[in-house]
Amino acid sequence: MENVSLGADLVKMGALMGAGLACTGMGGAAIGIGHVVGNYLSGALRNPSAAGGQTATMFIGIAFSEALGIFSFLVALLLMYAQ
Amino acid sequence: MAAEHAESGFNIFPMDQFVIKPLFGGDSLTWYTPTNQALWMGVAIVAIVLLLVIGTRGRALVPTRTQSIAEVFYNFTYKMIEDINGKAGLKYFPQIMTLFTFLVFANILGLVPYSFTVTSQAAVTVLLAITVFLSVTIIGLVKNGAGFLKVFWISSAPLPLRPILAIIEVISYFVRPVSHSIRLMGNMMAGHAVIMVFAGFAGALGIFAAFPVVAIMAVYGLEVIVAFIQAYVFAILTVIYMNDALHPGSH
């Protein structure tokens, strides 16, 4: 009887630890977004008249790099709440 | 809903808001049961019709307020397609406009309290992404025949490298609907789950509940921005994929 409840608790502990580890993926996404926006800013401050046309490209770049951070957050949420 | 959870020590159930429930009670969920998801998709469509059809009914040359909002949607999508696809892409303007307007309205309506975010369901976003993928492939094959395969053959790369690049391009072409759908679904689900988790904190803190409420306000503002941006990214990626179908091999 103790073995059964220990097994279920162990699964839950493993899932929660995995959820915590999965959150480190969001750091990469934050660095990626900072990189894109930083490059856009440095280019826009050198050439302000050409900056307006590239805001669309910047937003697409932000969305792509944020998507991967959201994937890792999704894995963490699924591990925490949807075993 | 909370009664169905096992006694686990967590009192916060942020994933309960994503469960599809029948509207009029009962247990069975068949394909003809009115659910909360169907209701909120209907509300989005009614709102779109109210804005676009009734708002522009006057057809004034100097637009009224509602008409100018409808014109903003139209002009935005028109410029987006014309910038990327040229005149040939404007034939597919109705599909892109439908996608973009529906996504903006569905995402924003999900932020109303007590509502259901339709685009946080994998079923909805995967269906939209598969529709985009199938329409791009079929339009590309019908318009270009076998020349559509020039999409995978990058002519601006050195010749020995092209077979490897072709394999990579094929794989990335078939992964497109996966990333297209999960991007929208993950963003919507993550935002709403974070709001619900903070709400659980606010419930548990008692007198210090002001701090999580301020955090909820900040996340809510971010969610409004994310709602617009995710609808825009979905639409503009559809336009970019359609560019592959209309002008294959223009790398």
HADDOCK unambig.tbl for C-alpha pairs under 7 A between the chains (distance, minus, plus):
assign (segid A and resid 60 and name CA) (segid B and resid 233 and name CA) 6.25 0.50 0.50
assign (segid A and resid 63 and name CA) (segid B and resid 233 and name CA) 6.90 0.50 0.50
assign (segid A and resid 67 and name CA) (segid B and resid 183 and name CA) 5.21 0.50 0.50
assign (segid A and resid 70 and name CA) (segid B and resid 186 and name CA) 5.79 0.50 0.50
assign (segid A and resid 70 and name CA) (segid B and resid 187 and name CA) 6.27 0.50 0.50
assign (segid A and resid 71 and name CA) (segid B and resid 186 and name CA) 6.49 0.50 0.50
assign (segid A and resid 74 and name CA) (segid B and resid 186 and name CA) 6.21 0.50 0.50
assign (segid A and resid 74 and name CA) (segid B and resid 190 and name CA) 6.79 0.50 0.50
assign (segid A and resid 81 and name CA) (segid B and resid 15 and name CA) 6.97 0.50 0.50
